[in-house]
Amino acid sequence: MTTSRKKVTMPPFLNKLFSTMQEQVELIEQEEENILYRAEKCIHTTKAAMEQLRTYISSYTFESAAEEIHFFKEIKPRFYSKLIYYLKVFNIETRRPNGGQKAEEKFLRKEMQRLTHFFDNNLEFYQYYRTGATHLDEKYFLRGTQDLYLTLDPQYFNTDPSFSTSHDYKVAKLIANELLRIYLNKAIEDVTRQNETTNPFTAKPVLTWTGSKTALIEMLYALQSTGVFNNGAADVKLIATYLQEVFNVELGNYYRTFQEIRIRKGSRTQFLEQLTKQVIKRMDETDERF
């Protein structure tokens, strides 16, 4: 059974806090090449944001049960999942073997198996969350309503009861593991590609981006903001890496370019508007022939 709730509006501070954290993380992801240093810096950034979130909520009174549910089901996991993700990446990279391609691939695939087991073991709750179900929200996402028969995570008993519900950690872990699955898939592809040789008879055709880099960056942020990849779990860096590889282009400091797009005079979405204009023109021309 799936029911719906009225849209809840949270204080602007929370959106601003998340946006600031996300911008800092994206900047670190782009500028820090060493994966361990990158993960470590992102851990500090996301942890600091979580502490600010905790401090804010400690003196905040929710206006309704619906608002409290929305916070612990949607808002807090957005922050917490990032911290969990970077902690996992740091842990994996510190244990990653240096014994050659086969050893690395075996290690990474074992980590992937752990993720598969996690999703299999939490399939019922995963489906509940991803389908937008709400009939158990009051038990899952209100403080002080834990039910031992609803598969509590042991982590719950080590958390601050004023800042936790029985299942907000599980939501955050689901989101983090979706991100981690993307990370591991790419890591495995990178390792296996090291020993592959290109067969000229099976080589894929190359598409090279010949438009402006600014236009592609505008498209990059539009795609990420719309959440069309990996159920919205793909971040800007992942999509940028993919676009650069597929379209044979180097985007440079796309974060800085996005800031320039954001503050430019006139239309801030010139390329997207051009796309719309051109496809409508093509439709109109096709209509005239029929």
HELIX and SHEET records of a PDB file:
HELIX    1   1 PRO A   12  GLU A   31  1                                  20    
HELIX    2   2 ILE A   35  SER A   58  1                                  24    
HELIX    3   3 ALA A   65  HIS A   70  1                                   6    
HELIX    4   4 PHE A   71  ILE A   75  3                                   5    
HELIX    5   5 LYS A   76  ARG A   95  1                                  20    
HELIX    6   6 GLN A  101  ASN A  121  1                                  21    
HELIX    7   7 LEU A  123  ARG A  130  1                                   8    
HELIX    8   8 ASP A  137  TYR A  140  1                                   4    
HELIX    9   9 PRO A  154  ASN A  158  5                                   5    
HELIX   10  10 ASP A  168  GLN A  194  1                                  27    
HELIX   11  11 LYS A  213  THR A  226  1                                  14    
HELIX   12  12 ASN A  230  GLY A  232  5                                   3    
HELIX   13  13 VAL A  236  VAL A  246  1                                  11    
HELIX   14  14 TYR A  254  ILE A  263  1                                  10    
HELIX   15  15 GLN A  270  GLU A  288  1                                  19    
END                                                                             
